[in-house]
Amino acid sequence: MSLAWSEIDAVFLDMDGTLLDLHFDNYFWLEYLPHVYAKKHGKTVAQVTPDLLAMMKSAEGSLNWYCLDYWTTTLDLNIVSMKKEVDHLIAMRPQASEFLEALHASDKKVYMITNAHHDALELKLEKAQISHYFDDLVSSHQFGHAKEAQTFWYKLEDILNFDPRRTLFIDDSKAVLDAAHEYGIGHLLFVSQPDMRLPGRSHSDYPILYEFGEIMRGL
């Protein structure tokens, strides 16, 4: 894959599953949290998992899905403290650091565009040490709308000076890319393997990014 970098002025990068390995989040929500929740209620993981998955499904695509305050209240667990207990699993995806270095040395404006709650964002940035690569870091929680919503993109337009047609956006979520496409982002890439311990995805409505090295040529 090659990109026409001369046609791109701004680069929007998702965090979880794009720059950071999604294994941390998958492990936390699908393994660690059910274990703690089951212990709290004196049940087995098998007993609580269906209810947890149903709660997660009902919030999927909304800001609540990403909101640590919502889950702290809903589950009566200190989600931020629990995330810190397993934060050794936070890791960059392969070549992500090299890609950020190349972007930083280029003439492109670089923005992190994430659905992560501010507490999760703070924790991950402290571990990954990548804040300095960005011209700005934007969380959907600032706007009260997830990236899946058109309102998010119009509010983003209000605070960032960018031309959608000359913007590259990389994300691991089809729903988010669909929203960006509807808004008018001109260059979209779908991350094949957000969780490095799971198989990559080879089918998408959008060009698939297998590794950052593919698009660094010409940057």
N, C-alpha and C positions, 0 to 999 in steps of 0.2 A: 504494500500500500504506500502511496505517496500523496502528500497534500500540496495544494497550490498555496504555499505560505504567503506568496505575494498578494493573495486575495483575502488574507486574514489579518485583522488588526487587533482583535481581542480574543483571549482564550479563557473560557469558563471551565473549571474543573470541579467535578464532584469529589467528595472526600472518601466516604466509606464504600469500598468495592471498586474504586477507581484509583485513588492514590494509596489508600490503605487496604490491606488484606481484610476482606469481609469475614474471615474466620473468627476474629475476635467477637464480632456482633452475633454471628450464627451460634457460636459456642455459648455466649452469655445468655441469649434469649431462648435457645432451644435445649440447652443442657444445664447450665449453672442455675439459672433462675428457677426452672421447674424443681430442681433439687432443693433449693432453699425454701421455696414456697411449700413444697410437700412436707418438709421437716417442720415448718412453722405450724401447719395444720394437722400434723400427726397422721399424714397419709403417705402413700407411695407415689413415686413419680408417675407411674402408669395411671393412677387414679386422678391426678390433678391435670395431667397433660391435655386431655380433651377440652376442659374448661378454659385453660390458658390459651390454647390455640383458637378457640371460639372467640375469646375476648380480643385477641390479636387480629383475627380476621375481620371483626366488626369495625376495627379502627383503621384498617389498611387503607392507604391512600390519603388519609386525613392528617392534619397536624398532630392529633393525639397519638397517632402511631409512632411518631418520633419524639414525643414530649416526655421527658423523664419525670416531670412534676405530675403528669397525668397518671403514669404507671406507679409512681410512689404512692399516690392517693388511692388508686384503684386496687392495688395489690397489698397495700399497707406494708410496704417494704422500702427500705432506704436504697433506692436503685443506684444513686451516685456512689455511695459507699461500697455497694456490691461490685460495681464496675471497677473500682479501684483495687478490689481484692484479686482481680484477674487481669489487671492492666499490663502484665508482662506479655500478654498475647498480642498486644497492639504492635503492628509491624507494617512497614511499607511494602507495596507490591513491587515485583521485580522491575528494575529500570525506572521506577517512578522518580527517584532522587535525581538520576541523570537527566531525565526529561525536564524536571523543574529547573535544574542548573542551566540547561540549554535555553529554556524559555526566559530565564532571568537574564541571560546574556544577550537576548534578542531585543528587537524593538517592539515586541508585543506587550500589550497590557494583559496582565494575568490576574484572574480572580478565582477565589474558591467560592463555589455556589453550592451550599449544602442544606439538607434538611435536618442536620444534627442539632439537637438541643444545645444551648450555650454551655451547660455543664459538661456534656459529652465532648463538645468541641474543645473546651479548655483542657480537658484530660488528655485528649488525643494529640493536640498540638504540643502539649508539654512533653509527651513521650516522643513524638516524631520530629519535633524541632524544625518545622518547615514554614512557619509564619512569614519569615523574611522573604520568601520567594514571591509573595503576592502583593499586588497593588491594593487589594482590599479583600476582606473575608466577609461573606454575606450568608447569614442563616435565615431560613424561611421563617423562623420564630420572630424575627424582627418585624415581619409583615403580617403575621397571623394567618398565613396561608402557605400550604406546602407547595413544592415545585410542581406538583401535578396540576395545580390550579392556574388558570390564565391570569387571575388577579395577581399572583406572585410575580409573573413576568412583567406586567405593567407597572407594578410597584418597583421592581428592579430597574426598569427603564427610568423611573423618576430619580433614582439616586446615582446611577452610573451612566456616563456618557459613552454610548456604544451604538454602532450600526449593526442591527441584527443580521443583515445580509453578509457582513464581513466578520462574523463572530463564529468561532469554533467552540462547541460544547461537547464534553466527553462525560458520559454517565453510564452506569450499569443497569439502569432501570428503563424498561421500554415505556412504561407509563409516563415517566418524566420526560423522556425524549419525545414522546408523542405531544406532550404539552408544549415543549420547546419548538417543535416543528410547526404546530398550529400557530404559535406566536410569531414565527418567522425567522428563527435562527437558521442561518444559511448553511452551516457545516456541522454535522452531527455524527458522532462515533459512539458505538455500543461496545462496552467492555465485555469480552468473551468470558473471562474467568475471574469474577470478583472475589471468590473464595478460592485461594490457591490450593486448598485440600480437596476441592471438588472438581469434577470434569468441567472443561470449558463448554461454552455454547457456540454452536456453529451456524445457527439460523437466526436471522433478524431482518426486520424491515429497513434497518439502517446498516451502513458499512460497519463491519466488525473490526475492532481493535484487539489483536491477540497480544501484542507487546509494544511498548512505547518506542522501541528501537525502529519499528516500521515507519514511524512518522517523523523521526528526528532528522532524516535526510532533507537537506534544503533549509532547515531552520537556522 
